[in-house]
Every structure is written in structure tokens, then in C-alpha cells.
Amino acid sequence: RAEKTEVLSEDLLQVEKRLELVKQVSHSTHKKLTACLQGQQGVDADKRSKKLPLTTLAQCLMEGSAVLGDDSLLGKMLRLCGEAEDKLAQELIHFELQVERDVIEPLFVLAEVEIPNIQKQRKHLAKLVLDMDSSRTRWQQSAKSSGLASNLQPSGAKADALREEMEEAANRVEICRDQLSADMYNFVAKEVDYANYFQTLIEVQAEYHRKSLALLQNVLPQIKAQQEAWMEKPSFGKPLEEHLAVSGREIAFPVEACVTMLLECGMQEEGLFRVAPSASKLKKLKAALDCCVVDVQEYSADPHAIAGALKSYLRELPEPLMTFELYEEWIQASNIPEQEKRLQALWSACEKLPKANYNNIRYLIKFLAKLTEYQDTNKMTPSNVAIVLGPNLLWPQADGNMTEMMTTVSLQIVGIIEPLIQHADWFFPGEIEFNVTGNYGSPMHVNHNANYSSMPSPDMDHADRRQHDQARRPLSVATDNMMLEFYKKDGLRKIQSMGVRVMDTSWVARRGTAVVRKASSTPPAAQPPAPPAELPAAPHSPIPEQSPDISATPSPPPTSFGFPPGTER
């Protein structure tokens, strides 16, 4: 057997090994890139578009928009998104066609055509080399059989034929080797071009994403404009400033709606804000308020649901109405033992509230003060109102455990809210129009109670009313009595046992008689003036000491701040 003669140089042998590696990598990359295509490979843009998932999504969105109509916010959103998705689909088709033309197809040619052709030529060269070696061996054997010396050429017809065959084989090997060498060197020289396929892939992707981003950035302002222009936005759980800005209001919609309805149908309701409403009714009313649609006739029969919705709105605010920023100042003011200084500190904190918060707390406190005017009927004294509603107006930014919340913090908050209600006209002078928009109000003023089987007529005399109150029985009452009893019995004792210094709350305690209770809400004689515009000094306004016999000698009307004697604020 003839030994194989190596006709390639060492460099070309290294290129031969690299050919196989490049072929494997190119084949694998081509396969994965083809799998990334969403459209059908090898078809034109129109046919590719029909099978594209983005095109199907765009069609679905446009059909949904047609069903819902442009008069609804959802219909407008579907239309805008459908148009955007359709444009994105067109960009994707263009991107895939370009990738297919500039990357996938060249990789296929490299892996399946160019390199295999070189490898095929290499095999052909190996066969020619084998033929050349065989012819040389036969010629050499012919020379040995003739008995000639190794340096002499054999002669004769047979020898000539063998020599011609050997020379012809060597010539074919040389031609094939030169061609193979040229192709291999050409492959090495074109490696920059092969690497450029992947640079092109990244450039095409970058251009596709730039165009897609431009499309999305163009449509986003339109979508946001539609959202902002749509007035029916939920208010529960949203920041107060955001809700007021969107709705163009000064008083939050749920606050005004609930307050105005309660003024019509709930002022004499016993346990208002204390008796829990039906959970389903409360959920329904909150959802209706979120949609800015309220059936006044329906909810006038259930004032507890209205009060519950108002409490829920206040508690679900991301920041309490009296703000986290002023929380420490409110608490410090409530700890001042002297009443006059305490009121002065509370007034100063009120003045620091942001405008939106100030307007809404003023509106709410004025309403609560009006509610306590009916305390003989509704049993909601300023103290009781502060207990059940105070924790919804002010709470610490990081809530502690429930025990702590029900002791030190809540008790201090009660000491803040109660004087605000008692002296509402002093803290917030001037009259207030509760029905700002004029859209709410019950058609009839009745005293309903969803938790009782029947209610006495407003025209019933006192004796008959007392007999009726003794005869009626509650059907289902879920109240805040636990909290009330806590304050009455265990609140102060538990706080003192914890070693916490407790402020003197005797001034906010419930008075025993109607005369004393009326006197307790007598406002201070003077309102603190506004701080001067240029002077850094804090505002100071002396509040005259009240007479020890406060029930017998009420404070005179204010005269030193633009309110002449005899004039009601």
C-alpha cells in the first residue's frame, strides 16, 4: 500500500481544522436566529404580517375598541394601543426581513455552501494524492523489475506509460492543491466579512428598537392625555392633591358628598360614625363614590353607610389629612398642660397645613362641630366624635402595634381633635358652604337608623319618644364601643402602668350636665393673629383666662379682630 503524501503546508492544515469549527458555529447560530423569527421565513411582508402575533393582537385591540366605542375611556385606550401595536408589527416585519437578508442567509451560505465546498475540494485533493502515490509506486516497481540502477530511468513502452501516468497524476494534484489553497486563504481573508454579519445583527436590532421606542414615546403622551382628561377617576386610596388636581375641586369629592348627605339625613342619627354600617352597603357606596355617581335617594335611608364611607376615605388616604410632616407638632401641642397655650399651639399647627389639607380639614371640622350640636339626640359629643374619627385624621408614619396605637397615640389624637371640634369657629372663623357643587341633598329630612326596626316620628313629643326608645330593640349593632369603653375604664390606667407621662385630660372629659357641657365648648376670647409677613417672631395672642365659674359667665364675643360686639361669626 502506498503511503499518503502530504501536499498542504502547516498553515493550511490549521485553516482546515478551523473550517470545521466555523461551520459548526455558523450552523448553530443560523438555527437559533431562525427560531427567533416571529413571522414565516422566506415569504413576503404581506404574508408574514398575517401570521405575526403582534398583528393579531393589534386586530383584537381594534375590534375591542369598535365594540366599546370612543365614548368610553377603555375604548379610546384600546384604539390607541391597537394602532401602536400595528405600527410595531410593521417595524418588526421590516426588522425580520432585514435580519433574514443580511444575517441569516449569509450565515446559511457560509455554513452550508462555502465551507462544505472547501471541504469537498479537500477530499478530492486527498483522492488525487492517493492516485499520484499509487502511480509513482507502480513506476518504481517497474524500474526494480528491469534491474536498473536507482539512478537510471526505465525505458520501453510500458515504462513510458507508467511515467506519463505518474506525471499526469502529479499535475492534477498540483492543480487541485493550488485551487484549494486559494480557497482556504480566501476564507481566512473573508473572516472580517463573516464577523460583520454579527455586527449587522446588532445594528439592525438597535435600529428596530430605536424606531419602536420612538413609536411608543409618541403614543404615550396621547394615552396619558386621555387618562388625564377623563374625569371619572377613583378617589379612594389616592393622594389628596392628585384627586383635587384631576377633579378641579377644593374639597375632596367623597368628603363633600358624604358631608352634604349627612347634613340632610344623619345629623340626629344616634351613634353616627360609631355604629358600623352594613359591609355590603359600605362597599357599594365606596364604589359609587369612586365613580362619582351617588344615588342620594338610596343612601338617605342609611346614614351609617355614608359615615362609614367618609371614615374609609380618610383612613385610606396615603397620608393623613393632618399630614405626617406635622404629626410631631400636633402631638407636642396636645401634651401642653395649659389650655390656652395648648390651643395656641394647635392653631399654629393648623396654619402650617398645606392649602388643600387646610381647606378639607376646615370643611370637616366645621361639619363635625355642627354634628355635635345635636349631641343630646345623636349621643355624639366632641369627645366621642374625636375618639371614633380622630385616628382617621392623624396617625404616625410607621404604625406600631395595636396596643400602642390604642393607648398613647390615639389618646393624644383625641386630645387634638376634640378641641378643634369644640372651638371650630375660633380655629376656622367664618361661615362655610357645605354643598359646594350643589349636587347633593336628600329630598326629605328624616331620621333613619338601619340598625333598628323602627324609629320615632320627628313630630313625636318627648314622653312618647322616651316610651318608643324603651320599646325598640337593636337588630344588629357593630359599634366602636370597645374603643369608647377603653378610654373610659382602662386607657389612662394602662398608659400610666407603662410609665408614660399622660397629659391632664380633664378638660376634654365629658361633662355631667348640659349646662357644663355647653360651657366647655365656649371658645377662647380672642383668635391668634396671623404671623407678620416680615418679622420672624412667632405669632402671639394672649387668650384671656376663663372665669372659674365658666357655666355662669360665658366669654364675651371677640371684639379685637374685626368682629364688633353682637356680631355672630
ZIJOKA-V596851 format. One record per run of one state. SS is the DSSP state (A for helix, B for strand, O for the rest). FROM is the first residue (numbers start at 1). TO is the last residue. Records with the same first field share a line. If there is no record, write none. Layout:
SS = FROM-TO ; FROM-TO
This chain:
O = 1-9 ; 37-44 ; 51-52 ; 69-72 ; 146-156 ; 190-190 ; 230-239 ; 248-252 ; 266-274 ; 276-278 ; 291-295 ; 300-302 ; 317-326 ; 335-338 ; 352-354 ; 373-374 ; 379-381 ; 393-401 ; 423-423 ; 428-451 ; 453-461 ; 472-473 ; 475-478 ; 480-480 ; 498-505 ; 509-513 ; 521-569
A = 10-36 ; 45-50 ; 53-68 ; 73-145 ; 157-189 ; 191-229 ; 240-247 ; 253-265 ; 279-290 ; 296-299 ; 303-316 ; 327-334 ; 339-351 ; 355-372 ; 375-378 ; 382-392 ; 402-422 ; 424-427 ; 462-471 ; 481-497 ; 506-508 ; 514-520
B = 275-275 ; 452-452 ; 474-474 ; 479-479
